Amino acid sequence: MLADLITDRPKIHTRDIRMTTFPHENSQVIVAGELIDTRYIQIFDITGKVLEPGTIHHIRLFCRIAPDPLRILEAQADMPAIPMTDCRSTLDRVPLLEGLEIKPGFTRQVSEIMGGTRGCTHLATLTKAMGQEIVHGWLTEKRRDPAPLPDNLEDIKEKGFLVDSCRMWKQDGPKIQALKKAVCALKNNNAGV
């Protein structure tokens, strides 16, 4: 097994991406994301210059998220550690995230805003990864209190995020089947069956 092969091997590089959601006001949340690249060995860059071990990238992105539709209201970022000072010039793309809806096509839109030569590939990677945390964090905050089951599947606002998002949530998958069963049971109980 590959996991056994690396048990006693020294690391050469890691990328850590961490995301956290915090409650805010008016059904909003703040999602914080952080990307840290660490090099554990000395290397030679493309010009032959020696680069020592250490943090290569440390990038943070903070987004204030509103519901209905789920979207970025405010976005701010900083770069505590970067390989070149000019990397910070790409932070000018961050305000362009404001107003962006979290829905299918989100990662494509992020690429259009800050991908390629328009911005920083590492900041774009972090932003794309945060799309799922935005959904999960917001849903977690929303579900802090119990909510009644809908009368039918069409009334579930979150279905756009969930249906066909993975094998468990596919149209005929186990999560949809369980939801259909719960809605049916509710209807039967309400009908006095």
Secondary structure, DSSP 8 states (H G I E B T S, - for coil): -HHHHTTT---SEEEEEEEEEEE-STT-EEEEEEEEEEE-S-EE-TTS-EE-SEEEEEEEEEEEEETTTTEEEEEEEEEEE-SSGGGGGGGGGGGGGTT-B-STTHHHHHHHHHSGGGS-HHHHHHHHHHHHHHHHHHHHHHTTS-----SSGGG-TTHHHHTTSSGGGSTTSHHHHHHHHHHHHHHHHHTT-
